[in-house]
Amino acid sequence: MQALAESGRALPSLYSEIAMKVNNAKDKPRKLKVLRDNNSVPLRQVLKAAFDPKIEWALPKGDVPYTVNDAPLGTEHTVLSQQAKRLYLFIKGGDNTLSQNKRELLFVQMLEGLSAEEAEFLIAVVNKKVNNKYKGFTANLVKEAFNWDDNFMTAEKKPSFPV
């Protein structure tokens, strides 16, 4: 990240850092603030995939055999915020033209492009174990932070006047 900062480019937030901030926040209002301060379409996509029980991953559960990218942060890494748009490839019904082997290969390649921390976070997302790795990072917290209903959709505001 230091290399990006020195080049003058905007620093994208690492989702693993956001998750650690949620984990380290002392109370619910602070956890909500972390999520709301980092609110973005890609973050909401990733968190919806992590917590929505209707979203099923088309990948094997558990540990993933991949080579950790140990390059210094901010040098030779992709970031999950930019890769979020490709996650549909790994969700059941997302792309039925991919063979399972190709899907798993693409996922391993994605993990190997991310920093070690971001890859660990993504594996927790896929295994639906974000709350196990980051305390207090729950579906209810995410729903409250983004004003989502139980279907992980924006809760509709009812008009204050009769219709």
N, C-alpha and C positions, 0 to 999 in steps of 0.2 A: 504494500500500500504506500510505503514511503516513496517508491519510484514514481507512482502515479501522482502523488502530491507534488513532487519536485518538478514533474513535467507540466504542471498547471492544469491537468485534467481533473474533473470532478471525481471524488472518491465514491464509488458505489458502496452502499452498506452491505457488509457481509451478513447473511442471514444467521450464520453461526454466532456472530457477535451480538445480533439482536436477541437471539435465543439466550445467550449468556447474560445479557442485561436483564431480560425477563426473569431468568433464574436467580440473579443476584438482587433484584429489587425486593425491598423488605416487606411491602404490602401490596394489596390489590390495586389501589389507585396508581401506584408507581409502575406496576406491571402494565396497566392499561395505557399509561402515558407513553411508555416505551413503544408499544404497538402502534398507538395513534400517531406518534411522532415519525414513525417509519412507514406509515401507511402508503402502499403503492399497489397497483394492479398485480405485478408479479408476486409480491409478498402475499397478497390475499389468495392468489391462485395456489401457491405452495401450501399455505395454511389450510385452505379448504381441502386440498388433497390429503393433508395430514390428518384431519379430524372428521371429515364428512364420511359417515359409515357407508353411504351409497357409492362412494368412489372406491373401486377395487383396482389394485395394481396388478398388472399382467407380468409380474416378476416374482421369482421365488422369494419366500420370506427368509429372514436371517442375515447372516454375514455375507458379504460380497467379496469374492476373490479379485482384488484389483491392486495395482501398484500405486502407493501413495505418492502424490506429487509433492516432493520436498523442496521445490524451488522457493526462494524467499517470497513472502507475501508481496503482491503488487508487481511481480515480474511476469512469470510465465503461467498465469492462471486465467481460467474463465471464471465468471462469478455466477452464482445461482440466480441472481436477479436477471441476468441476461439469458440464462439457460431455461428459465421457467416456461417460456413459450414452447419448448420442445418436450415438456413432460407428458403431453398427451400421447406421445409415442409409447409410453410405458403404462398407460391406463387401459383397462379392458374397454374395448369399443372405440378407442382413440384412433388406431390405425390397424385395421384388420388385414392389410396387405403385407405386413412385416411377418417374417417367420419368427418363431420364438428365439432361435439362436441369434438372429440379426438384432432383435430387440435387446437381448441380454448383452450382446457385444456393444451396441450403441450406449447402453447404460454404463457399462464398465468404462468406455471411452469418456463419457461425461464425467464420471467420478474421477478419473485420472487427470482430467483437465482442471478440476476444482482444487482449491487448497484442501489440506487434510481435514481442517475443521468444517469447511463447507460440505465436503464429501460425507463426513460423519453425520452432519445434520440431515443431509438428504437421505441417507440410509435410515435414520430415525423416522423421517417423514414417510418413506416407503413402507417401513415396518409398522407404521402407526404407533410409534413408541416415543413421540416427542416428550410427553409428560414424564416418561420414565427417566429420560436423560436430563431434562431441564425442569426442575421442580416448579410447580405453580403454572406451568405452561399448558393450560387445559382447553378443551373445546369450549367450555362456558366462558372462559376469559376471552378467547378469540371472538366468540359470538358477541359478547358485550362490547369489545373494543371496536368492532366494525358494524355494530347495529344489525347483526344477522339474526334471523329467526332459526328455528330448529332444522330447517332445510338448508341452512348455510347460504341463505339469500338475504338481501337487504330487506329488512322489515318495512313493509309499506306503512306510510303514515296515513292515518284516516283523516279525512277532511274535518275541520272543526265546525262545519256547517252542514245542515241536512242536504242530502243529494236527491 
